């Protein structure tokens, strides 16, 4: 969408300048330094792959949906991306609980969800990453503050990230420090690679019914799947 907006802006600019350009000679039609700078601003809103860039981000889905938080630190060096992400105090409860866990009246609390990523920048604003994450799950019965049991999962998956700097990419005449504000959207697939549960499940006695119930190790994503969609806000600095 960002490329389309820039393309439409380019088409509009070219249409407005066409009558003037037709009346000029070949020498007079040469782009001036100011015009070249404006074109560069539209076509290459990032510094490119020669810079070293550090970004500090905060995810939105964690506080808005999971009543927790998330911070992320990314380092970009040329086409290489290295990142560290740490989610904390996340809660899966209510309508976010699905399947057998919902039937059993359970809720999940994650004290932490943390890990590293390394990836490749295809474009200045687009990259894909291999990500390894460690997640701690505490299992509760809804309405009770005593944990039934806890376990850990390890995920290994992929993520695709698109970055957008609104003050810079729109070419708005603002203070240069505003150009560092960045919005990052991401789609990730984090399947479980390992869990601390024997055979990836736990049999427990339900405290209300007294019956033996089976809890399968949870996935970290939306509706107990490996898929995660998020939007993060932050600030990026180039060196």
N, C-alpha and C positions, 0 to 999 in steps of 0.2 A: 504493500500500500504506500509505503514511503517513497519507493522508486516511481510509482505512478504519479504521486503528487508532484515530485520533482520534474517528471516528464511533462505534465500538463503545464507547469510553470514555464518550462523551456519553450513549449509550443506557443504559448501566449506571447512570450517575449519575442520569439522569432517572427510571429505574425505582425506584431506592432512595428518591427524594424524593417520589414521587407520593402515597403515603398521607398524608404530612405536609401536602403542599400542598392536598389535598382538604379537610382539616380546618381550614384557615386561612381567615380572611376575606380579601376582595379586597385590603384595605389591608395586612394582615399578610403576604399572599402576595407583596408587592413584593420583588424581589431586593435583598439588602443589598449594601453596597459590597464586602464580602469575596466574596460569591457572584458578583458581576459581574466581579471580578478573576479568579476561578477560571475563569469561562466565557471571559473574554478570553484567558487563558493557553491554553485548549484550542483556541479558534477562530482565534486570530491569534498563532501562536508567533513570528512575525517582527515586526520594527519597522514593516514596511509599505514604501511607496514614497517616504516623505518623508525617509528617512535616506540618508547617503552611507556606503557599505560597501566596505571593502577586505579582500580574502581572499588569503592565501598558501597554495598547495597543492603537493603532491607526488604524482605519479601512481604507481600500483602496478604496472601492466602492464610498465612500462619496467624496473624492477629485477628483477621476478619472472620475466618471460618473455624480455626482450631484454638482460639483463645490463648495463643502462645506467641512466640517470636522466632525470627530467623535473621542472621547476619551472614553476609558473604563478602569475601575479599578475593578479587581477581587480579592477576598479573598477566599482561599481554606484552610479549616481546617478539616483534615481527609477526609471524603467523602462529607462533606458539601461544597457547592459553593455559595457565595454571590457576586453579581456584581452590578455595577452602570455604565450606559452608557449614554453619552450625545452627540447627533448630533446637528450641528448648521449650519445655513446659507446654507441649502440644496435647490437645484433648480431642479424642474421637468419641462423640456421644450423641444421643438423640437420633435425628434423621441421618447422621453420618455413619451410624452403625447399621450394617446390612447382614443378611444371611443368618447363619446359625448364631452368631454373636448377638444379633438383635433378638432372635427367638429366646435366647437364654437370658436376656436382660442384662447384658454386659456393657461396659464402657472401657475404653482404653486410654491410658495416660502415657505419654512419651516424655520422660525427663530430658532426653536428648536424641537428636538425629543428626549425625555429623559425618564429615568425610571430605575426601579430596577429589579433584577432577583434573584431567589434562586433555587438551584438545587442539584443534586446528582452525584457523581463521580462513574461511573461504573468501569472504569479502571483508571490508573494513568493519562492517556492522553485523556480520553473520558468522557464527562458528558452531562446531559440533564437538562434543566432549565425551570421553570415557570416564565414568564416575563410579567410585567405590564409596559406600556409605555404611555406617554402623548405627543401628536403631535399638533403643531400649523400650520395651513394652511392659507396662504394669497393668494387670487385668483386674477390674473391679466389678462388683455387681452394682448396677445403677441404684443410687440412693444409699450406698454404703461406702465409708471411707477407709475400709480395711482391704488391702490388696489380697486377692485370692492366690495369685502367683505372678511371677515375672519371667521374662525371657528376652533374648537378644537375637536380632537378625542382621545378616550382612547381605547387602545388595550390590550387584555389579550391573551397570546398564549404561545407556546412552542419553545424552541431552542435546537439544538444539536451541541456540540462544540468538535472539535478534535484539540489537541495541539501537536506541533512538535518542538523540539529543534535541529536544524541541526548540530550544533557544538558538542552537547552532544550525540545525537542518532547515528551519524556516527562513534563515537569513535575517532574523530580526535584529535591528540595530539596538543592542543592549550592551551593558557592561560585560567585558569579556569573561569575567568570572562566572557569569550565568551560563556560559556555554558548557560548563562541566556537568550540569544536571543531566542525568541519564535515566531513561526508562528501558527496562530489559524484560522482554517476554520470553518464556521458555516452555518447551514441551519435553518431558523426560519419560523414559521407560526404565524402571528400576525393579527387575524381578529379584526374588530372593535367591541368593547363592548358597546360604547356610543359615541355620537357626540353632539355638542352644537347646531346643526341645527334641527329645528322642522321637525319631521318625516324624519330626516337624509337627507334632501335635501333643496335647496334654489332656489327660483324663482327670477330671476333678469331680468332687461331690458338690452339687448345687446346694448352697446354704438354705434355700427356701423350700425346694421340692424334696431334697434329700436324695435325688437321683444322680447317677453318674452321667456326666456330660462330657463331650469331646470338644475341645477348642483347637482348631487348626491355626498354625502360625499365620499371623495377619500379614497382608501386603501393605506397603507403605503408601500406596496411591489412592486415588479417588474410588470410593465404593468398594474398597478391599481389592483393588486391581493394582498392577505395577505402574499405571499411567498417572502422571502428575502434570498439571498445568499451573503456571504461576506468573505473576507480574511483580517486578521489583523496582523500587525507586532508589536512586543513589547519586553519587558524585564520582566523576572520573577526572584524573589528572594525567597529563602526558609529560614525560621528561626527555 
